[in-house]
Amino acid sequence: MGRLVFQVQALVRGYIRKGGKSNRRQQAARMVAFARFCEQQGAADIHGVGARHAIRYWRQHRDLAPATLYNHYRAFCVLWELSGKAGKPPEPITCLS
């Protein structure tokens, strides 16, 4: 595991402690999986993760069901918020209206 995964794990540690436990654990696992994907794409830390990484992730996972993609998107929104990034991550194609 690289630096980015450790940063994301540190961010979600407090997130898991509050609210519905099983859902938050699932969301945290999705955030860590996204961090691993971003590390493979060359991101060194949380500040190097951006919309381009999310778009690549959506392209690689376009075979997932729309509901699953939406759950991943909600996890990315939480990660964006926890990391202090402006705006929201790009939505997967199936979530656009």
Biopython code that builds the backbone (N, CA, C, O; Angstrom):
import numpy as np
from Bio.PDB.StructureBuilder import StructureBuilder

atoms = [
    (1, "MET", "N", (0.841, -1.184, 0.000)),
    (1, "MET", "CA", (0.000, 0.000, 0.000)),
    (1, "MET", "C", (0.878, 1.236, 0.000)),
    (1, "MET", "O", (1.911, 1.304, 0.666)),
    (2, "GLY", "N", (0.437, 2.185, -0.755)),
    (2, "GLY", "CA", (1.178, 3.419, -0.872)),
    (2, "GLY", "C", (0.632, 4.512, 0.025)),
    (2, "GLY", "O", (-0.268, 4.306, 0.838)),
    (3, "ARG", "N", (1.212, 5.668, -0.159)),
    (3, "ARG", "CA", (0.871, 6.823, 0.656)),
    (3, "ARG", "C", (-0.593, 7.228, 0.486)),
    (3, "ARG", "O", (-1.261, 7.574, 1.461)),
    (4, "LEU", "N", (-1.086, 7.185, -0.740)),
    (4, "LEU", "CA", (-2.466, 7.590, -1.009)),
    (4, "LEU", "C", (-3.465, 6.708, -0.267)),
    (4, "LEU", "O", (-4.435, 7.213, 0.299)),
    (5, "VAL", "N", (-3.240, 5.414, -0.264)),
    (5, "VAL", "CA", (-4.152, 4.498, 0.435)),
    (5, "VAL", "C", (-4.143, 4.794, 1.931)),
    (5, "VAL", "O", (-5.197, 4.790, 2.566)),
    (6, "PHE", "N", (-2.969, 5.052, 2.499)),
    (6, "PHE", "CA", (-2.894, 5.383, 3.923)),
    (6, "PHE", "C", (-3.627, 6.691, 4.220)),
    (6, "PHE", "O", (-4.300, 6.806, 5.244)),
    (7, "GLN", "N", (-3.500, 7.676, 3.329)),
    (7, "GLN", "CA", (-4.204, 8.942, 3.530)),
    (7, "GLN", "C", (-5.720, 8.734, 3.516)),
    (7, "GLN", "O", (-6.435, 9.285, 4.354)),
    (8, "VAL", "N", (-6.199, 7.948, 2.573)),
    (8, "VAL", "CA", (-7.642, 7.699, 2.483)),
    (8, "VAL", "C", (-8.119, 6.914, 3.698)),
    (8, "VAL", "O", (-9.181, 7.210, 4.245)),
    (9, "GLN", "N", (-7.351, 5.920, 4.127)),
    (9, "GLN", "CA", (-7.735, 5.160, 5.320)),
    (9, "GLN", "C", (-7.807, 6.067, 6.546)),
    (9, "GLN", "O", (-8.690, 5.903, 7.388)),
    (10, "ALA", "N", (-6.889, 7.017, 6.650)),
    (10, "ALA", "CA", (-6.918, 7.952, 7.773)),
    (10, "ALA", "C", (-8.150, 8.855, 7.697)),
    (10, "ALA", "O", (-8.754, 9.168, 8.723)),
    (11, "LEU", "N", (-8.524, 9.273, 6.489)),
    (11, "LEU", "CA", (-9.702, 10.126, 6.330)),
    (11, "LEU", "C", (-10.990, 9.396, 6.692)),
    (11, "LEU", "O", (-11.878, 9.975, 7.319)),
    (12, "VAL", "N", (-11.096, 8.130, 6.302)),
    (12, "VAL", "CA", (-12.353, 7.406, 6.508)),
    (12, "VAL", "C", (-12.462, 6.780, 7.893)),
    (12, "VAL", "O", (-13.531, 6.295, 8.265)),
    (13, "ARG", "N", (-11.388, 6.784, 8.655)),
    (13, "ARG", "CA", (-11.431, 6.179, 9.991)),
    (13, "ARG", "C", (-12.524, 6.817, 10.846)),
    (13, "ARG", "O", (-13.306, 6.110, 11.482)),
    (14, "GLY", "N", (-12.582, 8.135, 10.864)),
    (14, "GLY", "CA", (-13.618, 8.818, 11.635)),
    (14, "GLY", "C", (-14.992, 8.700, 11.007)),
    (14, "GLY", "O", (-16.002, 8.693, 11.710)),
    (15, "TYR", "N", (-15.034, 8.608, 9.686)),
    (15, "TYR", "CA", (-16.302, 8.476, 8.962)),
    (15, "TYR", "C", (-17.006, 7.171, 9.315)),
    (15, "TYR", "O", (-18.230, 7.140, 9.439)),
    (16, "ILE", "N", (-16.246, 6.103, 9.476)),
    (16, "ILE", "CA", (-16.822, 4.786, 9.773)),
    (16, "ILE", "C", (-17.461, 4.758, 11.160)),
    (16, "ILE", "O", (-18.414, 4.013, 11.390)),
    (17, "ARG", "N", (-16.947, 5.556, 12.071)),
    (17, "ARG", "CA", (-17.414, 5.509, 13.458)),
    (17, "ARG", "C", (-18.828, 6.051, 13.649)),
    (17, "ARG", "O", (-19.473, 5.747, 14.652)),
    (18, "LYS", "N", (-19.313, 6.843, 12.710)),
    (18, "LYS", "CA", (-20.621, 7.479, 12.873)),
    (18, "LYS", "C", (-21.623, 6.878, 11.907)),
    (18, "LYS", "O", (-21.240, 6.377, 10.850)),
    (19, "GLY", "N", (-22.893, 6.923, 12.254)),
    (19, "GLY", "CA", (-23.950, 6.507, 11.334)),
    (19, "GLY", "C", (-24.096, 5.004, 11.198)),
    (19, "GLY", "O", (-23.631, 4.237, 12.041)),
    (20, "GLY", "N", (-24.757, 4.596, 10.110)),
    (20, "GLY", "CA", (-24.995, 3.178, 9.834)),
    (20, "GLY", "C", (-23.701, 2.458, 9.514)),
    (20, "GLY", "O", (-23.044, 2.755, 8.517)),
    (21, "LYS", "N", (-23.348, 1.534, 10.343)),
    (21, "LYS", "CA", (-22.027, 0.901, 10.259)),
    (21, "LYS", "C", (-21.797, 0.100, 8.981)),
    (21, "LYS", "O", (-20.752, 0.249, 8.348)),
    (22, "SER", "N", (-22.740, -0.736, 8.592)),
    (22, "SER", "CA", (-22.487, -1.598, 7.430)),
    (22, "SER", "C", (-22.360, -0.774, 6.156)),
    (22, "SER", "O", (-21.488, -1.047, 5.332)),
    (23, "ASN", "N", (-23.217, 0.233, 5.981)),
    (23, "ASN", "CA", (-23.129, 1.079, 4.797)),
    (23, "ASN", "C", (-21.824, 1.863, 4.785)),
    (23, "ASN", "O", (-21.179, 1.985, 3.744)),
    (24, "ARG", "N", (-21.441, 2.384, 5.917)),
    (24, "ARG", "CA", (-20.211, 3.175, 5.965)),
    (24, "ARG", "C", (-18.983, 2.307, 5.719)),
    (24, "ARG", "O", (-18.015, 2.769, 5.115)),
    (25, "ARG", "N", (-19.007, 1.075, 6.171)),
    (25, "ARG", "CA", (-17.894, 0.170, 5.873)),
    (25, "ARG", "C", (-17.807, -0.094, 4.378)),
    (25, "ARG", "O", (-16.715, -0.115, 3.811)),
    (26, "GLN", "N", (-18.957, -0.295, 3.736)),
    (26, "GLN", "CA", (-18.970, -0.497, 2.283)),
    (26, "GLN", "C", (-18.436, 0.737, 1.561)),
    (26, "GLN", "O", (-17.637, 0.624, 0.631)),
    (27, "GLN", "N", (-18.882, 1.908, 1.991)),
    (27, "GLN", "CA", (-18.424, 3.140, 1.358)),
    (27, "GLN", "C", (-16.919, 3.319, 1.559)),
    (27, "GLN", "O", (-16.213, 3.725, 0.636)),
    (28, "ALA", "N", (-16.432, 3.020, 2.754)),
    (28, "ALA", "CA", (-14.999, 3.138, 3.024)),
    (28, "ALA", "C", (-14.205, 2.180, 2.146)),
    (28, "ALA", "O", (-13.143, 2.542, 1.639)),
    (29, "ALA", "N", (-14.704, 0.971, 1.963)),
    (29, "ALA", "CA", (-14.023, 0.004, 1.099)),
    (29, "ALA", "C", (-13.976, 0.509, -0.339)),
    (29, "ALA", "O", (-12.978, 0.314, -1.032)),
    (30, "ARG", "N", (-15.046, 1.154, -0.790)),
    (30, "ARG", "CA", (-15.059, 1.720, -2.145)),
    (30, "ARG", "C", (-14.053, 2.854, -2.271)),
    (30, "ARG", "O", (-13.394, 2.990, -3.302)),
    (31, "MET", "N", (-13.931, 3.671, -1.226)),
    (31, "MET", "CA", (-12.968, 4.772, -1.250)),
    (31, "MET", "C", (-11.539, 4.241, -1.317)),
    (31, "MET", "O", (-10.717, 4.765, -2.069)),
    (32, "VAL", "N", (-11.242, 3.212, -0.541)),
    (32, "VAL", "CA", (-9.897, 2.623, -0.550)),
    (32, "VAL", "C", (-9.618, 1.961, -1.895)),
    (32, "VAL", "O", (-8.500, 2.047, -2.403)),
    (33, "ALA", "N", (-10.614, 1.305, -2.475)),
    (33, "ALA", "CA", (-10.437, 0.698, -3.800)),
    (33, "ALA", "C", (-10.147, 1.773, -4.842)),
    (33, "ALA", "O", (-9.318, 1.572, -5.729)),
    (34, "PHE", "N", (-10.824, 2.910, -4.738)),
    (34, "PHE", "CA", (-10.564, 4.025, -5.654)),
    (34, "PHE", "C", (-9.153, 4.566, -5.446)),
    (34, "PHE", "O", (-8.476, 4.919, -6.412)),
    (35, "ALA", "N", (-8.706, 4.633, -4.194)),
    (35, "ALA", "CA", (-7.346, 5.101, -3.913)),
    (35, "ALA", "C", (-6.313, 4.159, -4.525)),
    (35, "ALA", "O", (-5.313, 4.613, -5.081)),
    (36, "ARG", "N", (-6.544, 2.866, -4.429)),
    (36, "ARG", "CA", (-5.627, 1.899, -5.054)),
    (36, "ARG", "C", (-5.601, 2.085, -6.568)),
    (36, "ARG", "O", (-4.537, 2.040, -7.186)),
    (37, "PHE", "N", (-6.771, 2.293, -7.162)),
    (37, "PHE", "CA", (-6.855, 2.528, -8.600)),
    (37, "PHE", "C", (-6.060, 3.786, -8.971)),
    (37, "PHE", "O", (-5.314, 3.784, -9.950)),
    (38, "CYS", "N", (-6.220, 4.852, -8.190)),
    (38, "CYS", "CA", (-5.511, 6.105, -8.474)),
    (38, "CYS", "C", (-4.005, 5.938, -8.338)),
    (38, "CYS", "O", (-3.246, 6.522, -9.111)),
    (39, "GLU", "N", (-3.564, 5.151, -7.370)),
    (39, "GLU", "CA", (-2.134, 4.877, -7.238)),
    (39, "GLU", "C", (-1.605, 4.164, -8.470)),
    (39, "GLU", "O", (-0.504, 4.461, -8.934)),
    (40, "GLN", "N", (-2.375, 3.232, -9.001)),
    (40, "GLN", "CA", (-1.960, 2.536, -10.221)),
    (40, "GLN", "C", (-1.893, 3.495, -11.401)),
    (40, "GLN", "O", (-1.125, 3.281, -12.338)),
    (41, "GLN", "N", (-2.697, 4.550, -11.355)),
    (41, "GLN", "CA", (-2.711, 5.544, -12.424)),
    (41, "GLN", "C", (-1.638, 6.613, -12.226)),
    (41, "GLN", "O", (-1.482, 7.494, -13.071)),
    (42, "GLY", "N", (-0.897, 6.545, -11.117)),
    (42, "GLY", "CA", (0.224, 7.453, -10.910)),
    (42, "GLY", "C", (0.023, 8.553, -9.890)),
    (42, "GLY", "O", (0.913, 9.386, -9.724)),
    (43, "ALA", "N", (-1.100, 8.597, -9.201)),
    (43, "ALA", "CA", (-1.322, 9.618, -8.180)),
    (43, "ALA", "C", (-0.513, 9.269, -6.934)),
    (43, "ALA", "O", (-0.558, 8.138, -6.450)),
    (44, "ALA", "N", (0.224, 10.248, -6.422)),
    (44, "ALA", "CA", (1.091, 10.006, -5.273)),
    (44, "ALA", "C", (0.390, 10.271, -3.943)),
    (44, "ALA", "O", (0.644, 9.579, -2.957)),
    (45, "ASP", "N", (-0.490, 11.271, -3.913)),
    (45, "ASP", "CA", (-1.205, 11.575, -2.680)),
    (45, "ASP", "C", (-2.604, 12.085, -3.010)),
    (45, "ASP", "O", (-2.973, 12.188, -4.180)),
    (46, "ILE", "N", (-3.373, 12.401, -1.985)),
    (46, "ILE", "CA", (-4.780, 12.770, -2.158)),
    (46, "ILE", "C", (-4.927, 14.046, -2.974)),
    (46, "ILE", "O", (-5.943, 14.234, -3.643)),
    (47, "HIS", "N", (-3.938, 14.918, -2.932)),
    (47, "HIS", "CA", (-4.020, 16.175, -3.677)),
    (47, "HIS", "C", (-3.808, 15.964, -5.171)),
    (47, "HIS", "O", (-4.136, 16.837, -5.975)),
    (48, "GLY", "N", (-3.265, 14.819, -5.543)),
    (48, "GLY", "CA", (-3.059, 14.509, -6.950)),
    (48, "GLY", "C", (-4.223, 13.791, -7.595)),
    (48, "GLY", "O", (-4.188, 13.496, -8.790)),
    (49, "VAL", "N", (-5.258, 13.507, -6.816)),
    (49, "VAL", "CA", (-6.437, 12.806, -7.334)),
    (49, "VAL", "C", (-7.441, 13.846, -7.814)),
    (49, "VAL", "O", (-7.734, 14.816, -7.115)),
    (50, "GLY", "N", (-7.956, 13.631, -9.006)),
    (50, "GLY", "CA", (-8.910, 14.590, -9.551)),
    (50, "GLY", "C", (-9.947, 13.939, -10.431)),
    (50, "GLY", "O", (-10.134, 12.722, -10.416)),
    (51, "ALA", "N", (-10.611, 14.767, -11.190)),
    (51, "ALA", "CA", (-11.695, 14.311, -12.060)),
    (51, "ALA", "C", (-11.203, 13.302, -13.088)),
    (51, "ALA", "O", (-11.921, 12.362, -13.429)),
    (52, "ARG", "N", (-9.999, 13.487, -13.577)),
    (52, "ARG", "CA", (-9.467, 12.567, -14.585)),
    (52, "ARG", "C", (-9.407, 11.136, -14.056)),
    (52, "ARG", "O", (-9.703, 10.189, -14.784)),
    (53, "HIS", "N", (-9.025, 10.981, -12.790)),
    (53, "HIS", "CA", (-8.971, 9.642, -12.197)),
    (53, "HIS", "C", (-10.369, 9.041, -12.076)),
    (53, "HIS", "O", (-10.565, 7.852, -12.329)),
    (54, "ALA", "N", (-11.333, 9.863, -11.690)),
    (54, "ALA", "CA", (-12.706, 9.360, -11.574)),
    (54, "ALA", "C", (-13.244, 8.933, -12.933)),
    (54, "ALA", "O", (-13.916, 7.907, -13.033)),
    (55, "ILE", "N", (-12.962, 9.698, -13.976)),
    (55, "ILE", "CA", (-13.429, 9.348, -15.321)),
    (55, "ILE", "C", (-12.798, 8.040, -15.778)),
    (55, "ILE", "O", (-13.478, 7.188, -16.351)),
    (56, "ARG", "N", (-11.512, 7.877, -15.528)),
    (56, "ARG", "CA", (-10.852, 6.612, -15.885)),
    (56, "ARG", "C", (-11.457, 5.439, -15.118)),
    (56, "ARG", "O", (-11.633, 4.348, -15.661)),
    (57, "TYR", "N", (-11.769, 5.683, -13.850)),
    (57, "TYR", "CA", (-12.391, 4.636, -13.031)),
    (57, "TYR", "C", (-13.738, 4.242, -13.623)),
    (57, "TYR", "O", (-14.049, 3.056, -13.727)),
    (58, "TRP", "N", (-14.545, 5.240, -14.014)),
    (58, "TRP", "CA", (-15.857, 4.938, -14.604)),
    (58, "TRP", "C", (-15.708, 4.155, -15.898)),
    (58, "TRP", "O", (-16.469, 3.223, -16.156)),
    (59, "ARG", "N", (-14.734, 4.530, -16.706)),
    (59, "ARG", "CA", (-14.530, 3.813, -17.973)),
    (59, "ARG", "C", (-14.142, 2.362, -17.735)),
    (59, "ARG", "O", (-14.588, 1.466, -18.452)),
    (60, "GLN", "N", (-13.321, 2.139, -16.737)),
    (60, "GLN", "CA", (-12.875, 0.776, -16.452)),
    (60, "GLN", "C", (-13.991, -0.066, -15.824)),
    (60, "GLN", "O", (-13.993, -1.288, -15.975)),
    (61, "HIS", "N", (-14.930, 0.563, -15.130)),
    (61, "HIS", "CA", (-15.984, -0.157, -14.418)),
    (61, "HIS", "C", (-17.359, 0.073, -15.036)),
    (61, "HIS", "O", (-18.366, -0.010, -14.332)),
    (62, "ARG", "N", (-17.424, 0.356, -16.317)),
    (62, "ARG", "CA", (-18.718, 0.638, -16.950)),
    (62, "ARG", "C", (-19.628, -0.583, -17.035)),
    (62, "ARG", "O", (-20.811, -0.450, -17.348)),
    (63, "ASP", "N", (-19.090, -1.766, -16.761)),
    (63, "ASP", "CA", (-19.914, -2.974, -16.808)),
    (63, "ASP", "C", (-20.733, -3.188, -15.529)),
    (63, "ASP", "O", (-21.559, -4.099, -15.478)),
    (64, "LEU", "N", (-20.519, -2.373, -14.509)),
    (64, "LEU", "CA", (-21.279, -2.504, -13.260)),
    (64, "LEU", "C", (-22.712, -2.012, -13.451)),
    (64, "LEU", "O", (-22.992, -1.204, -14.337)),
    (65, "ALA", "N", (-23.595, -2.503, -12.623)),
    (65, "ALA", "CA", (-24.999, -2.088, -12.669)),
    (65, "ALA", "C", (-25.119, -0.605, -12.304)),
    (65, "ALA", "O", (-24.306, -0.087, -11.539)),
    (66, "PRO", "N", (-26.125, 0.075, -12.847)),
    (66, "PRO", "CA", (-26.301, 1.501, -12.538)),
    (66, "PRO", "C", (-26.408, 1.791, -11.039)),
    (66, "PRO", "O", (-25.876, 2.797, -10.570)),
    (67, "ALA", "N", (-27.077, 0.938, -10.295)),
    (67, "ALA", "CA", (-27.196, 1.156, -8.849)),
    (67, "ALA", "C", (-25.833, 1.048, -8.164)),
    (67, "ALA", "O", (-25.535, 1.811, -7.245)),
    (68, "THR", "N", (-25.019, 0.114, -8.607)),
    (68, "THR", "CA", (-23.679, -0.050, -8.042)),
    (68, "THR", "C", (-22.812, 1.153, -8.386)),
    (68, "THR", "O", (-22.078, 1.654, -7.534)),
    (69, "LEU", "N", (-22.892, 1.616, -9.621)),
    (69, "LEU", "CA", (-22.140, 2.810, -10.018)),
    (69, "LEU", "C", (-22.552, 4.015, -9.180)),
    (69, "LEU", "O", (-21.712, 4.820, -8.781)),
    (70, "TYR", "N", (-23.841, 4.130, -8.919)),
    (70, "TYR", "CA", (-24.318, 5.240, -8.104)),
    (70, "TYR", "C", (-23.769, 5.143, -6.680)),
    (70, "TYR", "O", (-23.398, 6.160, -6.095)),
    (71, "ASN", "N", (-23.714, 3.944, -6.122)),
    (71, "ASN", "CA", (-23.145, 3.763, -4.781)),
    (71, "ASN", "C", (-21.671, 4.140, -4.762)),
    (71, "ASN", "O", (-21.199, 4.743, -3.798)),
    (72, "HIS", "N", (-20.946, 3.796, -5.805)),
    (72, "HIS", "CA", (-19.540, 4.189, -5.904)),
    (72, "HIS", "C", (-19.437, 5.712, -6.001)),
    (72, "HIS", "O", (-18.572, 6.323, -5.374)),
    (73, "TYR", "N", (-20.313, 6.309, -6.782)),
    (73, "TYR", "CA", (-20.314, 7.768, -6.924)),
    (73, "TYR", "C", (-20.554, 8.448, -5.581)),
    (73, "TYR", "O", (-19.882, 9.427, -5.259)),
    (74, "ARG", "N", (-21.496, 7.946, -4.801)),
    (74, "ARG", "CA", (-21.762, 8.532, -3.478)),
    (74, "ARG", "C", (-20.535, 8.406, -2.569)),
    (74, "ARG", "O", (-20.247, 9.308, -1.783)),
    (75, "ALA", "N", (-19.818, 7.287, -2.678)),
    (75, "ALA", "CA", (-18.586, 7.125, -1.896)),
    (75, "ALA", "C", (-17.548, 8.152, -2.336)),
    (75, "ALA", "O", (-16.841, 8.716, -1.501)),
    (76, "PHE", "N", (-17.451, 8.399, -3.645)),
    (76, "PHE", "CA", (-16.500, 9.394, -4.147)),
    (76, "PHE", "C", (-16.877, 10.792, -3.661)),
    (76, "PHE", "O", (-15.999, 11.597, -3.348)),
    (77, "CYS", "N", (-18.178, 11.085, -3.598)),
    (77, "CYS", "CA", (-18.624, 12.384, -3.090)),
    (77, "CYS", "C", (-18.176, 12.579, -1.643)),
    (77, "CYS", "O", (-17.715, 13.656, -1.265)),
    (78, "VAL", "N", (-18.317, 11.539, -0.851)),
    (78, "VAL", "CA", (-17.882, 11.616, 0.549)),
    (78, "VAL", "C", (-16.367, 11.799, 0.613)),
    (78, "VAL", "O", (-15.875, 12.596, 1.410)),
    (79, "LEU", "N", (-15.630, 11.070, -0.215)),
    (79, "LEU", "CA", (-14.171, 11.206, -0.239)),
    (79, "LEU", "C", (-13.773, 12.623, -0.639)),
    (79, "LEU", "O", (-12.858, 13.200, -0.052)),
    (80, "TRP", "N", (-14.453, 13.186, -1.634)),
    (80, "TRP", "CA", (-14.169, 14.561, -2.062)),
    (80, "TRP", "C", (-14.381, 15.512, -0.891)),
    (80, "TRP", "O", (-13.575, 16.412, -0.657)),
    (81, "GLU", "N", (-15.467, 15.306, -0.160)),
    (81, "GLU", "CA", (-15.785, 16.171, 0.975)),
    (81, "GLU", "C", (-14.767, 16.009, 2.100)),
    (81, "GLU", "O", (-14.302, 17.000, 2.663)),
    (82, "LEU", "N", (-14.420, 14.767, 2.430)),
    (82, "LEU", "CA", (-13.464, 14.515, 3.511)),
    (82, "LEU", "C", (-12.085, 15.073, 3.188)),
    (82, "LEU", "O", (-11.370, 15.520, 4.085)),
    (83, "SER", "N", (-11.706, 15.050, 1.915)),
    (83, "SER", "CA", (-10.379, 15.523, 1.529)),
    (83, "SER", "C", (-10.346, 17.024, 1.273)),
    (83, "SER", "O", (-9.280, 17.581, 1.010)),
    (84, "GLY", "N", (-11.501, 17.688, 1.346)),
    (84, "GLY", "CA", (-11.543, 19.135, 1.179)),
    (84, "GLY", "C", (-11.467, 19.601, -0.264)),
    (84, "GLY", "O", (-11.119, 20.754, -0.519)),
    (85, "LYS", "N", (-11.782, 18.743, -1.201)),
    (85, "LYS", "CA", (-11.762, 19.122, -2.611)),
    (85, "LYS", "C", (-13.011, 19.936, -2.945)),
    (85, "LYS", "O", (-14.087, 19.707, -2.393)),
    (86, "ALA", "N", (-12.843, 20.883, -3.857)),
    (86, "ALA", "CA", (-13.964, 21.727, -4.275)),
    (86, "ALA", "C", (-14.868, 20.973, -5.238)),
    (86, "ALA", "O", (-14.405, 20.137, -6.014)),
    (87, "GLY", "N", (-16.147, 21.270, -5.182)),
    (87, "GLY", "CA", (-17.091, 20.673, -6.117)),
    (87, "GLY", "C", (-17.369, 19.217, -5.814)),
    (87, "GLY", "O", (-17.242, 18.753, -4.681)),
    (88, "LYS", "N", (-17.757, 18.506, -6.873)),
    (88, "LYS", "CA", (-18.069, 17.082, -6.758)),
    (88, "LYS", "C", (-17.316, 16.322, -7.836)),
    (88, "LYS", "O", (-16.921, 16.904, -8.846)),
    (89, "PRO", "N", (-17.116, 15.033, -7.630)),
    (89, "PRO", "CA", (-16.459, 14.235, -8.679)),
    (89, "PRO", "C", (-17.396, 14.065, -9.875)),
    (89, "PRO", "O", (-18.611, 14.197, -9.730)),
    (90, "PRO", "N", (-16.847, 13.775, -11.045)),
    (90, "PRO", "CA", (-17.708, 13.536, -12.205)),
    (90, "PRO", "C", (-18.591, 12.309, -11.996)),
    (90, "PRO", "O", (-18.169, 11.314, -11.405)),
    (91, "GLU", "N", (-19.809, 12.399, -12.487)),
    (91, "GLU", "CA", (-20.750, 11.288, -12.356)),
    (91, "GLU", "C", (-20.507, 10.258, -13.451)),
    (91, "GLU", "O", (-20.027, 10.595, -14.534)),
    (92, "PRO", "N", (-20.837, 9.003, -13.167)),
    (92, "PRO", "CA", (-20.772, 8.010, -14.249)),
    (92, "PRO", "C", (-21.851, 8.313, -15.284)),
    (92, "PRO", "O", (-22.854, 8.955, -14.970)),
    (93, "ILE", "N", (-21.652, 7.860, -16.490)),
    (93, "ILE", "CA", (-22.563, 8.158, -17.595)),
    (93, "ILE", "C", (-24.002, 7.758, -17.270)),
    (93, "ILE", "O", (-24.933, 8.480, -17.628)),
    (94, "THR", "N", (-24.200, 6.627, -16.602)),
    (94, "THR", "CA", (-25.563, 6.148, -16.340)),
    (94, "THR", "C", (-26.287, 6.995, -15.302)),
    (94, "THR", "O", (-27.515, 6.944, -15.222)),
    (95, "CYS", "N", (-25.551, 7.780, -14.500)),
    (95, "CYS", "CA", (-26.193, 8.608, -13.479)),
    (95, "CYS", "C", (-26.596, 9.976, -14.027)),
    (95, "CYS", "O", (-27.356, 10.698, -13.382)),
    (96, "LEU", "N", (-26.098, 10.338, -15.204)),
    (96, "LEU", "CA", (-26.425, 11.645, -15.760)),
    (96, "LEU", "C", (-27.862, 11.656, -16.251)),
    (96, "LEU", "O", (-28.350, 10.672, -16.806)),
    (97, "SER", "N", (-28.526, 12.773, -16.041)),
    (97, "SER", "CA", (-29.905, 12.858, -16.516)),
    (97, "SER", "C", (-30.043, 13.887, -17.608)),
    (97, "SER", "O", (-31.140, 14.093, -18.127)),
]
sb = StructureBuilder()
sb.init_structure("model")
sb.init_model(0)
sb.init_chain("A")
sb.init_seg("    ")
for serial, (resi, resn, name, xyz) in enumerate(atoms, 1):
    if name == "N":
        sb.init_residue(resn, " ", resi, " ")
    sb.init_atom(name, np.array(xyz, "f"), 0.0, 1.0, " ", f" {name:<3s}", serial, name[0])
structure = sb.get_structure()
